Amino acid sequence: MLPTAFGLLFLSAVVVGPQLLPVLHANSFDYPTANLSVHWTNSQSLPHNVSFPNGSTVRPLLLRGSFGPSFAFGFFCSSPCDDFLLAIYILLTNSASLITGLVFAPPQVVWTANRDHPVHENATLSFSPNGDLVLRDADGTFVWSTNSSSHAVASVTILDSGNLVLLDSKNNSLWASFDHPTDSLLLGQTLREGQRLTANTSASNATRGQLYLSVLADGLNAFVDSRPPQLYFAYSYLRLESDGHLRLYAWINGWQFLKDVLDVYPDECAYPTTCGQYGICSNGQCSCPQGNNSDSNYFKPVDPRQINFGCDLVTPLSCESMENHSLLALDEVSYFNYVDPSSSAMNGIDAETCKHACLSNCSCKAALFQYSGNTSHGTCYLPSQIFSLMNNRPEISHYNSSAFLKVQAPLASPGTNKDAKVSSGASPRRKKLVIGFLSGGFIFISLLVAFFVIICIRRRRVDQLEEEDEFDDIPGMPSRFSFDELKAATGNFEEKLGQGGFGTVFRGTLNGIDIAVKRLNAVGQGKKEFLVEVQTIGAIHHVNLVRLIGFCAEKAQRLLVFEYLPNGSLEKWIFRKAEDCALDWQTKRKIIIQIAKGLAYLHEECRQRIAHLDIKPQNILLDQDFNVKVADFGLAKLIDRDESQIVTRMRGTPGYLAPEWLTSIITEKVDVYSFGVVVLEIIFGRKNLDLSLPEEESCLVAVIQQKLIDNRLLDLLDECSYDVLSHREEAIEVMRIAIWCLQSETSRRPSMSMVVKALEGSSDMDFNLGYDLLGSNNLFM
């Protein structure tokens, strides 16, 4: 198993009474944070010095946690303790914040600062006034540093997650151990592309070994570090299956199952749904619970032909008749939830108390009693829902277990009331006539209404069939899916990726492939756009256009199935200020070029020219390598080759609309204008329309137009990121190409193929640019 491959650290704790394993050494300590100008010396004189039976010693400097497994940061050594590591490790603490040196709970090292350069007694760690953590050996030799002196560091702390962080005065993280993984991955920690987990050389040698794990574009890969590296394990994705197994898959001439991550379980019986609710699993075989008296059948199979579907109570439990509740005793039957001691209701009680607690609580469905030989002292579980049970084998599990399932005694059927009065049939003749007349009229009206309802339903069905036939008549259509298929693929449309004007996009999985499903809000609004999108994308194929896998047109449902792009839309990468979402200049330039290539294909290489009409960052998707996929063709318009322009209603998004939209006479050059806006947004990292800014700065294109007039265009670059400034000449060239695309006169804008050539440096651009980017008549010399 490779637990680090899954971004998970599985921590297991064994609950053993203190009378069996006493605390061998304890020291009080609970101090997670240190401020500047602190100096520690690695020696036995440190206030917290704990030794363990396996020969290891910890000297924690910071510790977070008050009970159970807790993270600490400090010095660590393994037997014979000649060399020390500055490390983060997991210790066991008790309710009094005492570090306990138990036989079964030695420290677990999860991060090291100096694995290749251990230090010795009297080594020092300094948290300098300028915010740098510096480790030096006893002779003063420099060993390691956080290199954080250029930041406004105020404190260092160990978080609940095990992440060691340097914080500023506002508690913003400036440096984190999570960004520098060694050989372990903790919960909440991300292994990013380009980072590695590198194994130790051996169990007793913490130096960097030959085995490493790395995230690449095609999945998670494990290598032996040689020249070149040799791959020994790879997987593309993992899936939690409906049977509770967590399985790894890889593409090996087709999707192949590799491994079950949860195969630590001894057999199938340890999974919650193996035998369904109330089913008892034994060696992979399922059965329904049965007491010592086989004549008393309280349970029946949900499906006698599929016993693994579980069991039902013959008489359902009723809280209104709790006096008829009893418990069906099952010896040596255990439950999967025993792995979570915190879920127990009571500890240190006897079996009878456990049973009474369940009978007193209507929501309790069973009393599950785990003990070791003596039923007078054990752990009681009172679940409100029962899944699969399993036969217990004490010689393997090292405990005993009894299950007491709550059942309902059947109630006696109520007798008929023989004294009930029967109404007389005698009534006057006139009353009979009135009742007959009214009944006949009511029946006639009901039949008439039913007739019209049937006619309307049939007409609607005919209309729907004719409407759906429209899709079947379109040549070259992609795969068609049923609504139920896509509902299952998306988990009932659970994970929303985004929302647009005509629909919402959900994530799903279809035949092992990740997909994005766009569901239109309403056919009345979006049917036309849906037809356009299916026809448009289904007929085009380009590396920089999103791939349409299929669609659904079923009654009122309209859905499109696309390839899933893991990096989402361009919007989140250029408008957010977080460093983890920042793009370097080369990636930005690649994105700009690929958007241009996608639009050039639409405008010039298709049988009919295709105007996208809604180019904006939200409709530019990025794959795992930040390659562009232009998406959302719901507003697209086809333009015949013999048409120079078309008339259409205004469509698109404010901030990206070309001036000619005011006339409703447009060409594909409206996309060129929108492209120019997007390029400026990429360069400057802000939206074209940002109403949170002062009015004179709220429109980026207007700001640039004014800078052009004032001949101070290059001043704007000072507002860009450092990475853009370090490529100043290229950024200026791309900015001029964007302005070329923003010319208010369509005839002065370039075609997208000309833009591609200019961006790639194979063609010169027109430097006779105008000031007019918003519809005025000034010219730029």
N, C-alpha and C positions, 0 to 999 in steps of 0.2 A: 504493500500500500504506500501511496505517496500523499499523506494528509496535507502537506503544504501545497500541493497542486490545486487544492480546491478552495484556497483562501480561508481554511478553517483550522482551528487548533482544538482538538478534542481533548478536554481535560476530564479525567475520571477521578472520582473521590470514593474511597472505601470507608464506610462508617463502621468503626470498631469501637467497642466500649473501652473506656479508659482503664478498666481493670485488666484488659488483655494486653494493651500496649501503652505503657505509661509515657509521659513526656520525659524525654531524656535531657533536654536543655531548653530553657526558655529565657527570653529577654523581652522586656516591654519596649515597644517601639511603634509609633504611628505618626510619621512626619513626612508628608509627601512633597514639600516645597522648600526650596532654599533661595535666598536672595543673593545679590552680588557681593563680591569680596569675601567669599568663604573659601577656606583652605582645609583639605583633609589629608591626613597622612595614613597610609596603609600599615597599620600595626595593631598588635593585640590591645593597645591602649584605647582603640576606638570604643565608644560606649556600647556598640552592638556587635558582638562577636560570637557567632553560633556555629558549633561543630556538629556534624551528623555521623551516624554509625558507619556510613560508607566511606568515611575519611575526608569528605569535602567540608569546606568551611566557607561561611558567608560573613561579610562585614558590610551590611546594608547601610547606605547613607541616606536614602529616601525610601519610604515605603507607603503604599496606598492600600488601605483595606483594614478592616477590623475583625473579620471572622472568615475562616475558610481559606481557599486559595487567594493569595494576595501578591501583587507585583511589587518588586523592590529593585532599586538601582544601587550598585555598589561593587565592592571587590568580591571576587569568587576564586576559589582554588579547589582542585580535586586532589585526591591523595597522590603523592605524599606532600602536597602543598608547598612545592618549591617555587612555582610560578603562579601569578595571579592575573585574572582577566577583570577588566572593568566591564560589567555586564548588567543586563536586566534579567531577572530570574523570578520564578514563581515559588513562593514559600507558603507554608501552611500556618495560619494564625488561629488562635482560639478567641473566645468571646471577650477576653481581657486584653486583646491586642498583643498577645505573647507569641513570639516566633517559636514554633515547636519543632524540635529535632526528632521527629518520629522515624522509626525504622522504614515504614512504608511510604514516607513522604519526603524524600531528599529533594533539594532544590532543582528546579528545571530551568536551565539557561535557555533563553529565547532570543537574545541579542547580545553581541559583543562589540566593543569599540576597538579592541586591539588583539584580535584572534591570532594574527601573525606575529605579534610583538608583545608577548606577555611581560609583565613587570614583576618586581620582587618586593620583599618587605621594605617598608619606608618609602615606597613610591608615593607620589603626591598627585592629587587632583585639585586644581584651582579653578574657582569660578571668578574670573578676573573682573575688575571694575568696568572694563569695556565690554562685558557680556560674552566672553569666550570661555568655554570649558576646555582646560588644557591638562593632559595627562603626561607626567614625566616620571622616568624611572628613578630609583634611589640615587643614582649618580648624577641626576639632573638632565639626562638625555631626553630630548623631546620624543614622544611616542605617538600622541594623537591629539586632535583638536576639532572642535565643531566649526572652526573658521567663521565665527559669527560676530567678530569684533566690529564689523562695519554696520551692524544693525543696532537698533535701540533696545537691546535686551534688558529686561528688568528682573526676571526670575527663571528658575528651572523647576519643573515639576514632573512627577510620574502620574499619568492618568489612570483611571480605572481600567482602561483598555490595554495597559501595558506600554503605552506610547510615551516615551520621554520627550518632552517638548521644552523649548526655550520660548518665553512669552515676553511681550512688551508690556508697558504699563497699562494697556487696555485689554490685556489677556488675549491678544492676537498671537497666533503661532508664527514664529520666525524660523525655527528649525525643529525637525522631528525625527526620531529614530525610525519611524515607519517609512520614511523616505530613503532609508539606507538599510534594507533587509540583509540579514546574514544567512541563517539556515532555517529560520522558522517564520511562519506567517500567522499572525494573531487575528482574532475576530475583529472585523472592521478595517483591517489592513488590506491594501490593494497592491498586487504585484503588477506593475505596469510594463508595457512593451519596452524592452531594452534593459529591464532590471532582472536580477538573478537571485535565486536561492542557491547557495553553494554549501555542500555538505562539509562536515569536519573530515579531517584525514582519517580518524578512527574514533572509537568510543572514548579513548583516553587522550586523544590529541586534537585540540580545538583549532589547529591551523587549517587554512583553506585547502580542501581536498580536490580531487579530480572530477567529482560528479557535481553537475549543476542543472538547475531547472530554469527555463526561460520562456516568457510569453512571446510568441511570434504571431505573424498575421494569420497563420493557418491553425493556431491552437497553442496548447501547452506542450512543451517539448523538454525531454530530459536527455542530457548529453554526458559523455565522458570527454573531459577536456584534453584533446589531443590535436595534432595538426594534420588534417583538419579535424574539428570535433566530430565524434561519432554518436549518432542518435541511438538511444536504447529504449525510449518510451515516448509516445506522443498520443494526445487525444484532442478532439475538436470541441466536444461539448459533453456535459453531463445532464442527466434528467432524473428527477424524482418520479418513479413510475407509480402507477395506481396500486401496485401490490406492496409499496413501501420501500422497495429497493432503490438505491441511488446508483445509477449505472453510468459508466463512461462509454463514449462512442467515438470512433475515428473513421475517417474516410480511407479505406484500403480497398480500392476497386469496388466501391460501394460502401454503404454505412455498415460498420462492424461493431458489435458489442465487445468491449474489452474487459471490463472488470466491474464487479459490484463493490462499491466503496464500503457498504455496510456488511461485508461478509465476515465481520468479526462475530456476528451472531452464529451460534452453533448449527442452527438449522432453520427451515422455513417457519417453524412454529413461533419464533421470536418476533414476528412481524404482526402489527396490529390487525390486519384485515385478512390474514391467511384463511381463516375459517369463518369470517363474517361475525356478526354480533352473536354473542353467547356460544358460538361454536368452540369446541374443545379440540385442540390439535395434539396429535401424538404421532411422532415419526412422519410428519407430513400428511397424515390422514385426519379427516374431520369427522366429528360426531356431535350429537346434541347432548346436553347434560341429562343425566339420569341418576336418581337417588338409589339408595340401597334396596328400596322396594320398587322393583321394576314395574309394578302395576300402576305406580303413581307417575304418570307422564305429564309433566308440566311444560314441556317444550316440544316443538315440532319443527321440521326443516322448512325453511322458506320455500325451497324447491327440492322435492325428494330426488330429482334427477341430478341436481347440482348441490350436494351437501355443503360445499365450500361457500355457498351464498349466505350461510348463517342459519340461525334458529330464531323462531318467534315463541313468545309465551302463549300457551294455549288459552289462558285467561289473562288478558292485559291487567297490569297493576292499576289500582284505583285508590287515589288518596282519600276518597270519600268513605272507604271501608277498610281503613288501616287495621282494624281488629281482625280482618281475615288474611293479613299478611303473615307469611311464615318464611323460613329459610331452608333451602335445599342444600344439605352439606355435601361437599365434594372433597375427599382427602387427596392430598398431594396434587393439587391443581394450583398453578401459579399464573401470574399476569405480567405482561411485558412492561408495565409501568413501574415495576419494582426498581428499575434502573434509576428512577428519580425519587430518592428518599424524601425530598422536600414536598412531594405531593401527598405524603402520608397524613392521615388525620390525627393519629395519636401514636405515641411511642411508649414502650415500657408498660404495657397493659396486658391483661389476659384475654383469651379468646371470647369469653362470655361478655365482657365489657364491650368488646368490638362488635359482637352480634347485636347486643342491646342498642348500641349507638345507631346501627343501621335501621333497626326496626322502629326507632323513635324518629327517624328522619325520612319523610316521604320521598324526597328526591334521591335518596340512596338506593342503588340497584343491587348492591352486593356488599358483603363484608369480606374483605380479603385479608387474611392473617398470615404474616410471615414471621417465623420464629426459628429457634435453634434447639430442637429436641424437647423443649419444655413449653407447653401452651400457656403457662402462667406469666410469661414475659415475652412480648413480641411487638411487632409493628402492625398497625391497623390502617388499611386503605378503605375508603368509602366512596367509590366512584359513582357519579350520577349517570354514567353511560358505560355499558360493557361492550368491549370489542372482543377479539379472539382471546380465549384462555388457552393454557397449554399444560400438559401433564408435566409434573415436576419430578426431577431425578436428583434427590439430595446428594448422591455421591458425586454429581457434577456441579450442581449449583451451590452446595455447601450450606443449604438452609432447608427448612421444612415450610410447607405452605398449605393452608386450607382455604377453600373458597365456599362462602355461604351465599347462594343466590336467592334474592327475594322473589317469592312467587305468591300468587293470589289464589286462595281457595275459591272454587267455583260457587257462585251464588245460586240458591234455589230459585226456580222459575216461579214467578208470581201466579197464583191461581186465578181463575176467571171468577168474576162476580156474578153469581147466579141470581142475586137479588136485584140486579140492575133492571131498571124499567125499560120496556120496549114501547116506543111510541105507537099509538093507534093509527091504523091506515084509514079510518073513516074520516071523510071531509065532504063538505057540500059540493054539488056538481059544478057550481059557478066557480069555486076556487080552483077546481081541476082545470077548467077551461082557461082561466087566466094564466095559471102556471104553465100549461101546455103552450099557449100563445107566446109567452115570454121566452120559454125555452127554445121554441122553434126560431124565433127572431134572433136570439143570441147565436144559435148554431149557424144560421144563414150568414150573419155578419162576420162571424169567425172564419167561415169558409171563404168569404169574399176577401177578407184581409190576408188570409193565408195564400190565396191565389196570387194577389199582387206582390206579396213578399217573394214568392217563388219566382215570379217573372223578373223581379228586380235582381235577385241573386243570380239567376241564369244570365241575364244581360251583363251583369258585372263580370261574371266568369268569362263570358265570351270576349268582353273588352280586355280583360287581363290576358287571356290567351292570345288575342290578336296583338296586344302590346308586346308580349314576350316573344311572339313570332318575329317582331321587328329585329330582335337581336339574332335570331337564327338565320335571318336572310342576309346578314352582313357578311361578306366574304372575308376569309382570312382571320376570323375571330380567334382569340386565344381560348384556353381551356375554360369551360363553364362549370361552376361548382354550385351545389345546393346550399340553401341558407343553413340547414342543419350541419353540413360539413364545416362551414366557416364558423358557426357558433361553437362547435366542439373544438375547432382549431385554436380559437381565441379564448377558450375557457369562459364562454358566455360573455365575451367582450369585456374582460376584466381589466387588462393593462392598457391604459390609454397613452398613446405616444404624442398626440397633438390634436388640435381642432382647427378647422378652417371655415370658410364661409359656407360651404355646401356639405360638409360632413366632418366626421371624427375618425381618426386613425388609431387602430388597436394593434397590439403585437400578438402574434400567434405562432404556432408550429404546425406545419402540414407535411406529412410524410418525412419527418425528421429534419425539415428545412425551416429555418426561421423566416417568417413572413410579416408583412405589414398589411392590414386589412382596412381599407377606407370605406366607411359606411355613410351613405348619404343621409342627411337629416330628413328630407321629405321629397318624394318624387315630384310633387307639384312644383317644387322650386328647382330641383336638380336633375330631372329626367333628361332634358336636352343636353345639359352639361355632361351627364353620365354617358350618353351616346357618343358625344364628341370625344370624351376621354378614351373610351374603349376603342373607337375607330382610329383615333390618332396614335395612341401608344401601341396598339396592337399591330400597326402597320410599319412601325419604325424600329430600327435597331442600331444603337450607337453606344459606345462605351461610356459616354458621358450623359446618357439619358436613362432614367429609371426604367427597369425592366418590368413589364406587366406580365404576371404569371397567369392570371385568369380573372374571372368576374362572376358575379351572381346576379341574375335578374329573375326574381321569383315573387310573384304578386307585387306587393308594394315595396319589397326589399331590393335595394340597389347597392352592390358592394364591388369593390375592386381589390384584387390581390396583387401586391407588389413584393419584390425582393426586400428583405429587411436590411436597413443600413445602420450599423451599430453606433456610429458617431452622430446620428441625428441630423438636425438641420444646421446650416451655417450660422444661423442666428445666435445659437448658444455659444459659439466659439469666437464671435467678434464683438459682441455687445457686453458680455460679462467681464468683470474686472478681475475675477479670480485667476491666480497664476496657473492653476491646473487646467484652465481652459484657454490659455494664451497660445496663439499660433506664431511660429517664427516667420520671418519674411519669406523664406524660400517656399514654405507651405502655402502662405497667402498668395504668392505669385503663381504657384502651380494651380491653385483653385481658380484664380482669375482666368488663366489660360484655358483651363478645362471648361469653365462656363462658356467662354467664347467659342470653343470648338463645338460644344453641344448646340449652341444657338446657330452657328454657321451651318451645321448639318440640317437643322430644321428649316432654315431660310433658303438654302441653296442646293441641297442634295436630295431632297424628297421629290416625289412625282408632282405633288402640289406644294407650294411654299406654305409653311406652317408658322403662323404668328402665335407665340405663346400667350402674350398679353397680360401675364402676371408674374414677371420676373422680380423676385425679392429674396432676401436671405432665407426666409421660412420655406421657400420652395426649392432651395438648393440643398440636397442631401449629401452626406459624406459617408463613405464606407470606412472600414477599419484602417485603411492606409491614407485616408483623407483624399480619396479620389472623388470627383464630383459626379453626381447624378441629378440632372435637372428633373424636377417632378411637378405634379399637379397641373394637368393639362385641361382642367375643367372649363377654363375660359378661352381655350385655344380657338383660332379661326383659320380655316383653309383659304388660301388665295391662289387662284388659278394662275398659270404662267403667263397668260395673255392679259391679266389684270394688273394695272399699275397701282391701283389703290382700291379700297373697299369702304363702304359706308356701314357702320355698326354702332350700336348704342355703347355708351361709355361703360367700361369694365376695367377691373384692376384694383390696385390699392393706392390710396393717397400717399404722396411722397415719392412714388415711382412712375407717375403718369406723365407722358410726354405732352407738350403744349398743344399738339394737334388734336388731342382728344376733345377739346372744346368744340371742334367742328364736326366731330364724329366721322371724319374722313381720315382713314389711317392706312399705313403700310406696315410691313414687318419692322420698319425703322423705329416703331414705338418700343420694341424689345431692345434695340440698340441704346435708346435713351435710358431705359430702366437698368440695363447692364452698366451704363456709366455711373448711375446712382449707387448701385451695389459695389462697384469698384471703390468709390470714394468711402463708402461705409467700411469696407475691409481695411483700407489704408488708415483711416482715422479712428476706427474702433468705436464709432457712435452712429446712431440712427440719423437719417437725413432729416426727419421731422422728430424733434424732441422738445415737447411742450414744457418739460421741466426746466429748460434753460431760459435765460432772458430772451425777450421777443426778438432782439436783433441777432441772436445766435441760434434760434430754434430751428432754422432751416439751413442745413449744411450747404446745399447748392447755392442758396442766396449768399451765404458767407463767402463762398469761393468766387461767385460772380463779382462781389464787391472787391475782393482781393485782386482779381484780375484788373478791374478798373483802376485800382490804386497802385497797380504794378508791385504788389507785395505778396504774390502767391506763395513764394517760398517760405514766408513767415509761418504759414500753417504747419509746415513740417515740424516745427519746434514742439507742437502739441502731440506728435506721434510717439509711439513707444520707442525705447532705446534700440530695439532690434530693427525697426524701420529706419531709424536715423543712421544706423551702421551700414545701411545699404541705400544711402541718400540718392545717389545718381540713378539707380534703378527705380526707386520710389518716385522720383521726379518724372521719369519717362512714363511710368504707368499712370501717374496722375494726369499728365498731358493727354494720354490716350483716352482717359475717362472724360476729360473736358471735350475732346474731339467728338465723343459719342453723345455729349450733352448739348450739342448745337441745336438751337431752337428750330432752325430751318432743316427740314428732313434731307434736303439735297446736299447739305454740308456735312451730314453725318456719314461715317464710313459704313460699308457693309461689314458683317461680322467676319467674313473671310479676310478682309483687309485688316481688321482688328487683330485676328490671330497672327497674321504675318508680322504686323508691327510689334506685337508682344514678343514674338519669337526672334525679332531682329532681322527678319528676312526681307523687310520692306520698310521704306521711310513713310512717316505719317505726314499729313497736311498740317503745316505749322501756321497756315492762314486762318487762325481760329477767331471766332467772334466772342465778344463779351456776353452776348445774349444767350443765357442758358435757361431763362424762364419765360421768354416770349417778347423781349424788347428788341430794338433794332440797332443797338450799338455794335460796332465791329472792333475786333482785336487785331492790332497790327501784327 
